[in-house]
Amino acid sequence: MAELCVNSVLVTGANRGLGLGFVQHFLRMPNPPQWIFAGCRDPKGQRAQDLQNLASKHPNLVIIALEIADPASIKAAAAKVGERLGGSGLNLLINNAGIVKPKTLEAETLEDMTETYTTNTAGPLLMGQAFLPLLKKAAQGSPGSGLSCSKAAIINMSSYAGSIEDMYVWEFGQVVSYRCSKAALNMLSKCQSLAYKEHGILCITFHPGWVQTDMGGGGGSYKPPLTVDDSVQGMLKVLSSISEKETGTFLDWEGKVVPW
């Protein structure tokens, strides 16, 4: 397997689940990134304990206070990351933070729909805007033409639940606001891929699989089939091999195309 080679990466929602899994895998790489920025709402809180423990052992891991539903928090995070990077840019932005409100269609509310959209769709939009200058800088500073994740890329963590063509696991949960927000995120990724291509930035959407996390429902009676470790390992393998022809696509953790 070709090793993903990046100088800097930012992962949102990094204090647990897939986000924490990404951070752990980046730290374990033979050539880890010089900077790993782990964004989470409360860096000093109990829920970030695992991150704090890792940061105490790895000087290249920087925990950043980041609430992706808050534009001011995103701007402050971008300034802090830019400060740390000095003159270099950000190679990889992984928009992983997300929420789910497990409700049926008839029980859906404006409040839940709005909150879910704000985090799952508007958050990645604002993150892309705020970190665009740093992503552009990384792309300009990378040798060679074409697009790759080692150069500059935005990775949006979506879900098969956002596929309109194939209503994935409907019988296990309607989760309407989540499905709608992820379908909208898929469109955002497509828009980003078209708008940011001229800047040398690759943009893709991932379905990480049905993973054993708090959000994936690992605590219920049905155990999701995939571990965090397997999912993250698969996605990193895909990221190491994709190029310009994959920008704007919707892929799963094994690199297979997911229907829109």
C-alpha positions in Angstrom: 0.0 0.0 0.0 1.3 3.5 -0.9 1.6 5.6 2.2 -0.3 8.8 2.4 2.3 11.5 2.8 1.1 14.8 4.2 2.9 17.5 6.2 -0.3 18.8 7.9 -3.8 17.6 8.6 -6.8 18.9 10.5 -9.6 16.5 11.7 -12.8 17.9 13.1 -14.8 16.0 15.8 -11.5 14.4 16.8 -12.2 13.5 20.4 -14.0 10.2 19.7 -15.1 7.7 17.1 -13.8 8.1 13.6 -12.1 11.4 14.3 -10.0 10.0 17.1 -9.3 7.0 14.9 -7.9 9.2 12.2 -5.7 11.0 14.7 -4.4 7.7 16.1 -3.6 6.3 12.6 -1.8 9.5 11.5 0.3 9.3 14.7 1.2 5.7 13.9 2.4 6.3 10.4 6.0 5.5 9.6 6.3 9.2 8.4 3.6 11.0 10.5 2.5 14.5 9.6 4.6 17.3 11.0 1.3 18.8 12.3 -1.9 17.0 13.3 -4.6 19.4 14.4 -7.4 17.8 16.3 -10.5 19.9 16.5 -13.1 19.4 19.2 -15.6 21.5 21.1 -14.0 21.3 24.6 -10.3 20.5 24.5 -9.9 20.5 28.2 -13.1 18.5 29.0 -13.6 14.9 30.1 -14.7 13.9 26.6 -11.3 14.9 25.2 -9.3 12.9 27.7 -8.0 10.4 25.1 -6.8 13.3 22.9 -5.2 15.0 25.9 -3.3 11.8 26.7 -2.1 11.5 23.1 -1.1 15.1 22.9 1.1 14.8 26.1 3.1 12.1 24.3 3.2 13.6 20.7 4.4 17.2 20.3 3.1 17.2 16.7 -0.5 16.8 17.9 -2.2 20.1 18.6 -5.7 20.1 20.1 -7.8 23.0 18.7 -11.0 24.4 20.2 -13.5 24.1 17.4 -17.3 24.3 17.3 -18.2 23.8 13.6 -21.7 25.3 14.1 -20.1 28.6 15.2 -18.5 30.8 12.5 -16.4 32.7 15.1 -15.0 29.5 16.5 -14.0 28.4 12.9 -12.3 31.7 12.2 -10.4 31.5 15.4 -9.3 27.9 14.7 -8.1 28.9 11.2 -6.0 31.7 12.7 -4.4 29.3 15.3 -3.7 26.6 12.7 -2.2 29.2 10.3 0.0 30.5 13.1 1.4 27.1 13.9 2.0 26.3 10.2 4.0 29.5 9.8 4.6 29.9 6.0 3.4 26.5 4.9 -0.2 25.5 4.1 -2.7 22.8 5.2 -2.6 19.6 3.1 -5.6 17.8 4.4 -8.9 19.0 5.9 -11.1 16.1 7.2 -14.6 17.4 7.9 -15.6 14.6 10.2 -17.7 16.2 13.0 -21.4 15.4 12.7 -24.6 14.8 14.6 -27.6 12.5 14.2 -31.1 13.0 15.7 -32.8 9.5 15.4 -36.4 10.6 14.6 -39.1 9.4 12.2 -40.5 11.6 9.4 -43.6 12.4 11.4 -41.7 13.3 14.5 -39.1 15.6 12.8 -39.0 19.2 14.0 -37.7 22.5 12.6 -35.3 22.7 15.5 -33.7 19.3 14.9 -33.6 19.8 11.2 -31.9 23.2 11.6 -29.4 22.0 14.1 -28.5 18.9 12.0 -28.1 21.0 8.8 -26.0 23.6 10.7 -23.5 21.0 11.9 -23.5 18.4 9.1 -23.8 20.7 6.0 -23.2 24.4 6.9 -20.2 23.4 9.1 -18.2 21.8 6.3 -19.1 24.7 4.0 -17.7 27.3 6.5 -14.7 25.1 7.2 -13.9 25.0 3.5 -14.2 28.8 3.2 -12.1 29.5 6.3 -9.3 27.1 5.5 -9.2 27.8 1.8 -6.2 30.2 2.0 -4.2 27.5 3.9 -5.2 24.7 1.5 -4.3 26.9 -1.5 -0.9 27.6 0.0 -0.3 23.9 0.4 -1.3 23.2 -3.2 1.0 26.0 -4.5 3.9 24.7 -2.4 3.6 21.1 -3.6 5.6 19.9 -6.6 4.0 18.5 -9.7 0.6 19.1 -11.4 -2.7 17.3 -10.9 -4.6 16.7 -7.7 -3.8 14.4 -4.8 -4.5 14.2 -1.0 -0.7 14.6 -0.4 -1.0 18.0 -2.1 -4.2 19.6 -0.8 -7.6 18.1 -0.2 -11.0 18.4 1.5 -12.5 15.2 2.8 -16.2 15.4 3.8 -17.4 12.5 5.9 -20.9 11.7 4.6 -22.9 8.5 4.8 -24.7 6.0 2.6 -27.8 7.3 4.4 -27.4 10.4 2.2 -27.9 8.4 -1.0 -31.2 9.3 -2.7 -30.9 6.4 -5.2 -30.5 3.7 -2.5 -32.3 4.3 0.7 -29.7 2.6 2.9 -30.9 0.8 6.1 -34.3 2.6 6.1 -35.8 -0.2 8.2 -33.2 0.4 10.9 -33.9 4.1 11.2 -35.5 6.8 9.2 -33.2 9.5 10.7 -34.7 12.0 8.3 -32.8 15.2 9.2 -29.5 13.2 9.1 -30.3 11.8 5.7 -31.3 15.2 4.3 -28.2 16.9 5.7 -25.9 14.2 4.2 -27.6 14.4 0.8 -27.0 18.2 1.0 -23.3 17.6 2.1 -22.8 15.4 -1.0 -23.9 18.3 -3.2 -21.7 20.7 -1.3 -18.7 18.4 -2.0 -19.5 18.4 -5.7 -19.7 22.2 -5.6 -16.4 22.4 -3.7 -14.7 20.0 -6.2 -15.7 22.3 -9.1 -14.9 25.6 -7.4 -11.6 24.6 -5.8 -10.2 22.5 -8.6 -8.5 25.6 -10.1 -6.7 26.1 -6.8 -5.3 22.5 -6.9 -7.5 21.2 -4.2 -9.1 17.7 -4.4 -12.5 17.3 -2.8 -14.3 14.0 -2.1 -17.1 12.6 0.0 -16.7 9.4 2.1 -19.1 6.8 3.4 -17.0 5.3 6.2 -19.2 2.3 6.5 -21.6 1.4 9.3 -19.1 1.8 12.1 -19.1 0.8 15.8 -19.2 4.3 17.3 -21.4 6.2 19.7 -23.1 7.8 16.7 -23.2 4.6 14.6 -25.3 2.9 17.2 -22.8 0.5 18.6 -24.6 0.5 22.0 -27.9 -0.9 20.5 -29.0 -4.5 20.1 -27.6 -4.6 16.6 -23.8 -4.3 16.3 -22.6 -2.4 13.2 -20.3 -4.6 11.1 -17.2 -2.4 10.9 -14.6 -1.3 13.6 -13.2 2.3 13.7 -9.8 0.8 13.0 -10.9 -1.1 9.8 -12.8 1.9 8.5 -10.0 4.5 9.0 -7.4 2.1 7.7 -9.5 1.6 4.6 -10.1 5.3 4.0 -6.4 6.2 4.4 -5.6 3.5 1.8 -8.1 5.1 -0.6 -6.8 8.6 0.1 -3.2 7.5 -0.7 -4.2 6.4 -4.2 -6.9 8.8 -5.5 -6.1 11.6 -7.9 -7.8 14.2 -10.2 -10.3 11.8 -11.7 -11.8 11.0 -8.3 -12.4 14.6 -7.3 -16.1 15.3 -6.7 -16.9 11.6 -6.2 -18.8 9.8 -3.4 -16.7 6.8 -2.3 -16.9 4.2 0.5 -14.0 3.1 2.8 -13.0 0.5 0.2 -12.9 3.0 -2.7 -16.1 1.8 -4.3 -18.4 4.5 -5.8 -21.6 5.1 -3.8 -24.8 6.1 -5.7 -25.9 9.6 -5.4 
